[in-house]
């Protein structure tokens, strides 16, 4: 078992485009619904390649390998990376409570425990408006939430 780290910053508007943050439904819409068919094709083609954070954390695993910011065998090392990213971005957090060092330390500590049990984690923070930060750690080989998903290869 190992863990991959992902980090995304971007506009809140882009983050809110939920259609591109989930895989396309296995059944396409009826052919007579041209607008839905067009959107379905876009989502089917784009979901696995866009850098937007997926709604389900495990789906980071089907994104391009270039989006992986780090890989660790030990949960503690992955949690340390999380702590470094939180410390790096904390001065830009829009909410004062999100910048609280005790709260951030608890997030890092709980990450070690969760990853050690095979779980994933994802945290999101508003930065200066309208920017959003998403940071995730995903367990691989296998992923508990989606055991059929392989680790990123491309």
Secondary structure, DSSP 4 states (H G I P E B T S, - for coil): -EEEEEEEEEEHHHHT-GGGGSPPPSSPPPTT-HHHHHHHHHHHHHTTTS-SPPSSGGGGGGS-GGG--EEESSHHHHHHHHHHHHHHHHTT-SSTGGG-HHHHHHHHHHHHHHHHTT--EEEEEE-STTEEEEEEEEEESS-SS-TTPPPP--
